[in-house]
Amino acid sequence: KVLLDTGEGIPEYIPLLQEALDREPGTERATISKVICSHWHHDHVGGIQDVLSFLAARNIQLHNPPTSAADASSTAAPNHVAKGLVDIDTSLSSAPTGIFKFPCPDRDDPETRFQTIQDRDIIKVDDQTTLLTLHTPGHTSDHCSFYLKEENTLFTADCVLGQGTAVFEDLGSYIRSLERQLNFSEGSIGSVGGGGDASPSYKIYPGHGPIIEDGPAKIRDYIKHRFERERQVLAVLSSTNSNTGGDEDTGSAKTSTTTTATGNGAVGKTAMDIVKVIYQAYPVNLHLPAQHQILLHLKKLEEDGKVKRGGEQIVEDIEDVVWELLPQTQANL
């Protein structure tokens, strides 16, 4: 079996893992041969040592899955075993733990010695388990999703959740990852290990929350929500009204309402100014986290060439930046 993510290292996890293995049908006890981590966040990698201890206590050794003769014959270099699209270094200097992950040098624990997986790598565990790796950054730079060919199922980790919306550190990358997963359902990525394209619809197993029966529909909702928020941000920036409609002193964040008049009559605004308009029906204590999300939207819009940082003075904190529409954006609204 393959274990996708290891939890955060709480005591309740290992008994649940044992229960899941015991439930597997068959005369032989189910074991784990590989562990794959979707990204570096603690609630996905924090349980690695507990899992390794659990397996060691049961004399279960993580290993690379058997390779076919055809795969072995395509070995590109000594000390390497070709397995599908995964090239595993079997030398003593490689990571022998059987824990796979897309690299994130700034965040990965060097003591874990992950085996590296890359985008489009195929991890063939046995005749019934073929996983296609999809690099889906945005939530984190190293985030990956995994498509299980035999069951037409996508494991999305934290890119798509069973309930609510996901957080992200780079909105541009996140939108592209959502669009890639959606296009994948339409077969644009191509065959998985020579087995044909993905079905137009597939089930999603998220990292948090319930199973999603119609995966593409959920992804479309995610994309729609993000672009709707983007349109709201642009609409606020296009306003000639400098009154944000909120209290200036919320006590929960920097709430500078400094504005600048632009050449097209619109008034430049800070991220918190925008929050006070879009989230005016929400409690004030939610404005600070909302400001972070709006800043990520503004950074994406800046990359897209739709907004710019205005004001005559250079400010140190991005929360104090006054944002303005570029003229061509104003004309297209």
KOLMIDO-209179 format. One record per atom (N, C-alpha, C, O): x, y, z. Coordinates in steps of 0.1 Angstrom, whole numbers, plus 2048, in hexadecimal, padded with zeros to 3 digits. Example, Ala and Ser with C-alpha at 12.3 -4.5 7.8 and 13.67 -1.06 7.14 Angstrom:
BEGIN
8847C784E87B7D384E8847DF84E88E7DF8558807EA8478897F584788180084F88680B850
END
This chain:
BEGIN
8087F480080080080080980D80081480C8048038187FC8098257FC80282D8067F682E80680A83480E80583D81880784B81381384F8117FD8538117FE86180C7FC86A8187F286C81D80787181B80987A82780887283480486683480E87883E81087184B80987785780B8748628008818547FA88885F8048918668108938628008978728098A187981089B8848188A288B80F88E88781688889280F88789F8158868A980288789E7FA8868AB7F88778AE7F986E8A57F68748BB7F68658BF7EA85E8B97EB8518B77DF8648B67D485D8B17D68588A37CE84F89E7E085D89C7E285988E7E684A88B7DF8448837EF8458937F58388907EA82D8927E982488A7E282E89D7D782489E7CD8248927C881A88E7CB83088D7C28318817C982B8757C282486D7D682D8747DD8268697DC81786A7DA8108607DF8128767DE8048787D07FE8757CF7F486E7C68058797B88018767B58018677AF7F88627BA80B8607B980B8517BF7FF84A7BA7F98417CB7FC84F7D27F08497CB7E384C7CB7DA8447C67E28587BF7D685C7B27D48547AD7C98537AC7DF8507A07DE8487A27D983A7987D58337AE7DA8357B17D68277AD7C78257B27BF82D7A67C481A7A37B68187AF7AD8147B97B380F7AE7A08167B97978127BE78F81E7BB7938297C478481A7C977B8257D678182C7D877E8377DE7888247EA78E82A7E779B8307DF7A382B7EF79E83A7EE7AC8407F37B68377FE7B58317EB7C18357EF7CC82D7FB7D38337FB7D583F8047D782A80F7DF82F8117EB82680A7ED81D81A7F482A81D80082382B7FF81D8357FC82482C80181083980080983F80E80684B80F80483681880583B82580283383080982782E80C83983B80C83284781283585280884185580482B85980582C8657FC82687180481B87180982E87C80482988880B82689380082E8957F781A8998018158A27F781C8B07F881E8B67ED8208B48048278C180582D8C281382B8B981C8348CD81683C8CE8228348D182F83A8D083A8288D582E8218DA83A8208CF8458208C38428218D38528238CA85D8188C085E81A8B486280B8C485B8008BA85C8018AF8517F88A685180B8B084880C8A683E81989E84081A89283B8238A484683089D84883489B85783E89485A82C8A18608308A086E83089287483689087E82988986E82887C87383287286D83086687083B87686684586D85F84C86486984C85886785186987385986187D85085788385484C88684385B88783A85288D83784688383683B88883584987783283F86D83E83686B83C82986B84A83B86A85683386985782987585B81E87485582F88185682788D84B81C88D84E81089183F81F88983481588883880A87F8367FE88283E80D87384180386984D7FB86E84D7EF86D8578018748627FA87985F7F08848647E58858557F488D8517EB89884A7DF8928497D48998457DF88683E7D48808477CE8758427C686D8547D187585D7CC86C8597CE85D85B7C58558537DA85B84F7DE84D8597E884885B7F284E85F7E483D8697ED8378647F482B85F7ED82286580182B86180881F86B80581487780481686680380886F7FF7FD8698057F085E8097EF8728057E586D8087D88657FD7D286A7F17D485A7FF7CC8527F47C685A7ED7BB8637F37B58567E07B985D7D87AE85C7DF7A18517E679E8667DE7998657E478B8647D87818697CD78385E7DB77685D7D176B86A7CF7648737D876586B7C575D8777C27558797CE74A8847D274886E7D274586F7DD73B8747EA74187D7F173B8707ED74D8757F87548847F775788B8007558877EB75D8957E976089F7EA7548AA7EF75689A7E67498A27E673D8A57F47388AE7F773089C7FE73D89E80C7388A68147428A68207418AD80D74B8B58157558BF81E74E8C681A7458BF82A7528C783474B8D68357508DF8397498D883175D8E58337628E782976E8DD8247738F38257728F581C77D8EF82278A8EE82E78B8EB8197928E681C79F8D882379E8D48297A88D18227938C48277918BB81C78C8BF8137848AF81C7918A481378C89981B78789382378E89681977A88C82177387E81A77687D80E77587582277B86881D77E85D82677985B83177F85782276E84E82C76885683876486083875D85084476985785176786085577386585F77386084C77D86884F78987684978887783C78688085178A88E84C78989384B79789685679D89484079D89883F7AB8A783B7AD8AB8317A78AE8437B48BC8417B78BD8367C28B88387CD8C382B7BF8C48207C98D28207CF8D58167D68DA82A7CD8E782A7D48E682D7E38DB8317E78F082A7EA8F082C7F98EE83B7FC8E983D8078F18447F38F08527F78E28577F58DF8627F98D984F7EF8CB8537ED8C38517F98C884B8038B78567F98AE8558058A88478058A18447FC8AB83F80F8A683180F89983081789582581A89383B81A88783A82387B83681C87183282387A83780F86D83480886383F80A85783C80886784B80E85E85680F86186080486C8658028568627FB85886A7EF8518787F18478797F88588827EA85288F7EB8598987E18648967DD8518A27DC8568AC7D385F8B57DC85B8B97E786B8B87D78758C07E08718CE7E386B8D57DB8738D27EF8728E07F487D8E27FD87C8E180A8898E67F88958E78008948F080C89B8ED81688D8FB80B88C9048168848FF82288590482D87B8F581F8728F08298748E182D8708DD8398798D982587B8CB8278848C883388F8CF8348818BF83B88A8BA8468958B28408938A783A8A28B78418AD8AF83A8AF8A18408B489883A8AA89F84C8AC8928538A388784D8A587B84E89888C84688F88284189487C83489187083189C88382C8A287E82089787881789786C81488F88181288487D80988A8787FC89487D7F888386F7F688686B7E887E8757DF8728777E288487A7D587E8857CE8748807C38778767BC8698867C28608847B785E8917B085F89C7B685B8907A385989C79B84C89C7948458917948488A778E83C8A778683C89D77B84589A77483089677A82D88C77083487F77383387576B83B87E77E84087078283586778482B86A78A83785B78082D85078283384678D83E84178B82B84479782F83B7A282782F7A081B82F7A482C82479B82581879982880E7A58348097A681F80C7AE8218047BA81F7F67B78287ED7BA8157F27B08127E57AC8087E57A08067F079A8037DA79C7FA7D97907ED7E07927E67E37897EA7E379F7DD7EA7A27DF7F87A67D57FF7A97EB7FD7A77ED80B7AD7F78127A480380F7A57F281C79D7FB8257957F88337987EC83879580183A79D7FF8487A180785179881385079580085C79380686678B8088727937FE87779981487779481788379C81489079481989178980D89979A80A8A679480F8B179D80A8B27A98198B879981E8C37A18138CF7A08118D479680D8D27AC8038DC7AC8068E67B78008E77C18108EF7B48148F97BD8099047BF8009057B780B90C7C98029177CC7FF9177DB8019217E27F990C7E07F890A7EF80590B7F58079127FF80F9037F081D9047F28249027E581E8FD7DB8319057E58399047D883B8F67D583D8F27C983B8EC7DE83E8DE7DC8318D67DB8338C97DA8268DB7DC8198D47DD8178CB7D18198CF7C58138BE7D38108B57C88038AE7CB7FF8AC7D67FC8AB7C07F08A37C07F48957B97FE8947B27EB88B7BB7EE87E7B67E28787B07D78777B67E38737A37D886D79C7D985E79D7E38597987CF8577A27CF8497A37C88437977BC8447967D083E78D7CA83A7807BF8307817B583177B7C28257897B981A7897AB81D78F7A181778C7AA82879779D82C79D79883979878E83E79D79F83F78F79B84C78979985679578E85C7957A385779D7A185F7A97AD8697AB7B98657A87AB8757AF7B587F7B17B68827C07AC8867C67C28817C57C58847D37CB8927D37D68947CE7C489C7D87C78AA7D67CE8B07E27D28BC7E17D08A97ED7D78AE7F97D08BC7FD7C48BC7FF7D78C77FD7D28D48017CF8DD7F67CC8E97F87D08D87E97CC8E17DE7BD8E27DD7B88ED7DA7B68D87DF7A78D87DF7A38D17EB7A78C57EE79A8D77F37958D18007878CD7FF7808D17F67838C48087768BF80876C8C980C7608C88097708D28147678DD81976F8EA81977B8EB81C7688F581676E90281677890480A7788FC80177F90E80B78A9118017979108077999108137A190E7FE7AF90B8037B69198047B39227FE7C091980D7C992480E7D59228047D89168007DC92C8017E792B7F77F19367FA7EE9408017FD9347F580893D7F780B9457EA81294F7EA8079407DF8099467D27FC9447CA7FA9387C57F494E7C87E794C7C17E99497B37E19417AD7F294F7AC7F494C79E7F793E79B7F19377938019387A380492A7A27F89217A67F69177A07F19267B07E591E7B57DA91D7AA7D59127A77D79287A37CD9287997D291F78D7CA9177887DE92078A7E491777F7E39087837E090077A7E590578F7E48F77947D68F27937D38E778F7CC8FB7977BE8F77967BA8F57887B38EB7847BF8FD77F7BB8FC7717C28EF76B7BC8E97627CE8EC7707D48E076B7CC8D376F7CB8CA7677C88D377C7C08C87807B38C77797AE8BC7767AD8D27757A18D276E7A38CD75F79C8C575A7AE8D27597B18CE74C7B58BF74C7B28B87427BB8BA7577BE8AC7587B28A47567B28997507A78A875C79A8A175B7958A074C78D89774979A8A97447968AA7367A08A372D79F8A37217AA89C7347B389472C7BF89B7267C689671E7C18A872A7CC8B07237DA8AC7287E48AE7207DB8A57337E88A17387ED8957307F989372F7E488D72B7E88817247E787572C7E28757377EB86A7267E985D72C7F285B7397FC86173A7ED8537417F485074E7FA84274C7F383874D80784174A80D83574980882C73D80882073E8048337337FF82C7277F18277287ED81F7207EA82B7337DD8257357D182E7307C682B7347D38387297C88417247C784D72C7CD84E7377BE8567287BC86372E7B386173A7AC85873C7B486B7437AB86C74F79D86E74A79A87474079486975278686A74F78287975078888075777787D74977388B74A76E88F75876E89B75C76B88576076888876E76F87E77777287277377388278377A87A78C77787E79A77288979D7798757A37778777B178487D7B778F87A7B37818867C178D88C7C878D8877D77838887DE7998837DB79B8817E97A488C7EE7B088C7EC79E8967F67A68A17FA7AE89E8077AC89480D7B88A780A7BF8A58167B88A88227BB8A382D7AD8B08217A48B382C7968B38287938B881D78D8AE82F77F8AE82C77A8A282578289982276D8A182176789681B76B89380D77089D80676988780876B8847FA76288D7F17578907F47688907E57618997DB75D8907D076788B7C875188D7CD74D8847C374F8897B57548827AC74C8967B374E89C7A675A8A67A77588B27AA7668A17A57728A97A67738B579D7758C07A27718B47907718BF7877688CA78B76B8D678A75C8C77907528D17937578D979F7558E57A075D8D27A97638D97B576E8E37B076F8EE7B57778DE7A77828E77A377C8F379C7828FE79D7728F179376C8FD78D7679077977689137957619027A175C90B7AC7679137B276691F7B577390C7B577E9127BA78391E7B17869297B678591A7A478A92479B78093079A78493C79A77392D79976993879876A9417A476994D7A376B93B7B076C9437BC77894C7BC7779587C07839477B878F9507B878E95B7AE7929677B17899597A278796379877C96D79C77D9797987729687A37689727A876E97B7B276B9877B27769767BB77D97E7C57869887BE7879947C278D9847B379598D7AB78D9987A57929A47A57829957A077999F79A7749A97A57739B57A37729A47B176E9AD7BC7799B77C07779C37C27869B27C07919BA7C37939C57B97959D17BC7929C17AC7939CB7A17889D67A278A9E179F77C9D17A57709DA7A67739E57B276F9F07B07789E07BD77B9E97C87859F37C47849FF7C77909EF7BD79A9F87B9796A027AE79BA0C7AD78B9FE7A7786A0779C77DA127A277AA1B79B77AA107AF771A1A7B5777A287B7783A287BA76FA327B5774A407B8772A447C6775A4F7CA76CA3B7CE769A3D7DC774A3A7E5779A2E7E577AA437ED785A407F6780A3B803788A3780C773A3B80676DA3681276CA27812764A22809773A2081A772A1181A766A0B8217649FF81F75FA13828753A0E82E755A0683B74CA00840761A078407649FF84C76BA0885776FA1385476BA03863772A0A86E781A0A86B786A00867787A1686E795A1786B79DA108767A8A0B873798A0F8827A0A0988C79A9FC8907919FB89979E9F088A7989E388D79F9DD8997999D489F7AB9E189B7B39DB8A67B99CD8A27BF9C78AB7B79C98967BB9BC8927C59BC8867CB9B18837C89C78817D19C88767D49D68737CE9DF8787DF9D886B7E29E58667D69E985C7D39E28537D09F585F7C49F88577C6A068517BCA0D8507D1A0984C7D4A158457CAA1783A7C8A0E8317C3A228397BAA2582F7BFA308257B8A3781F7CDA308257D3A3A81B7CFA3680D7D0A2A8097CAA408067C6A3E7F87CDA487EF7D1A537F37CEA457E27D3A4E7D87CAA4F7CD7C4A447C87C8A5A7C87BFA5C7BC7C7A597AF7D2A5E7AE7C2A507A77C9A4D79A7C4A5578F7BBA5D7907CBA547847C8A5D7787BAA5A7727B5A6376C7B5A4E7757A8A4B76F79CA4D779791A4977679FA54784795A5778D793A4D79878DA507A2798A40796798A367A17A1A3A7AC7AAA427AB79EA357B87A6A387C47AEA2B7C87A8A217CA7BBA2D7C97C3A227CD7C0A1E7DC7BCA267E47C2A117DF7BEA0C7EC7C8A027F17CF9FB7E97C9A017FE7D19F68047C99E98047BD9E98027D09DE8087C99D28087BE9D28137B39CD8117C09D881E7B69D98297AA9E282479F9DF8287AD9EC81D7A29F48177989EB80F78C9EC81079E9E28077979D97FE78F9CF8077839CC8047969CA81178F9C081A7839C68207789C08217839D38257789D982B76C9DB8227619DB82776E9DB8157639DB80C75E9CD8097529CA80A7679C48057629B780175D9AF80D7549A780C7639B18197609A98257589B182F7599AE83B7519BB82B74B9C48347409BD83C73C9C284773A9B28377309AB83F7369A184972E99A85074399F84974999585174F99C85E7519A885E75099486975699A8757649A087376B99B86B7669AA87A7739B187877F9A887B78A9AA87577D99F88478999688878D98D87C79798687D78598C87278998586679098D85B79498885179199A85E7979A38547A69A08527AB9A18467AD99D85C7BB99B85B7BE98F8527C69908497B89838547BB97884B7B697B83D7BC9778337AB98283C7A698682F7B098F8287B198F81B7B799882F7C19A18297CC9998237D099C8187D098E8297DA9858237D69808167DE98080C7CA97B8157C49768087C39807FE7C797E7F27BF98C8017BE9977F87CB99B7F37CD99F7E77D599B7FB7E399E7F77E89947EC7EF9987E37E59887EE7E997E7E57E19807D77E797E7CD7D59847D87CE9887CC7D49947C57D69947B97D899E7CD7DE9AA7C77EC9A67C17EF9AC7B67F499E7C780099A7C17FE9937B48069957AA7F498A7B37F19837A67ED98E79C7F198D7907E49977A07E09A17967EC9AA7927EC9AF7867F59AC79A8019B37978099AB78C80E9B178380B99E78F81299678580A99577881199476D7FD9967787F599676C7F59A37657EF9A575A7FB9AE76B7FC9BB7647EF9C27657EB9CA75C7E79C07707DA9C77717DA9D177C7D29DB77C7E39D07867E49DA7907F39DE7927FC9D778E7F59E979A8039ED79D8039F27AB7F89F67B180F9F37B18109FA7BE812A097BC81BA0D7B5808A107C2808A1E7C080EA267CB815A207D480AA337CC80FA3B7D781DA417D4825A3B7CC820A4C7DA82CA537D7838A4F7E0843A517DD834A497EB83EA457F5840A357F4837A2E7F284DA317F7850A237F884CA1E806851A24810845A14807841A0E814847A0181684A9F980C84B9FE8228529F28268489E682684C9DB82283D9E882C8339DD82E8299DC8238239E681F8289D081D81F9CE8128109D18168089D580E80D9D08238009D38287FD9E28267F19E68258079EA8258059F98248069FE815804A098128089F580C8099F87FE7FB9FD7F97F19F77FC7FBA087F17EFA0C7EB7EFA077DD7F8A097D57E59FF7D97E49F97CD7DBA017C37D0A067C77DFA017B67D7A087AC7D5A007A07DD9F779D7CAA027997C89FB78C7D1A017817D3A0E7827D69F97787DC9FE76D7D2A037637C79FE7637D5A0D75B7CBA147527C3A0A7497B7A0B7487CAA007447C49F773B7BA9ED7427B09E973C7BD9EB74F7B49E37577A79EB75979C9E57587A89F875D79DA0075F794A01753788A0075479AA02747792A0373B78B9F67387809F77317909EB73C7899DE73977E9DA7437779D074177D9E174E7739DE7587659E375475B9E175B
END
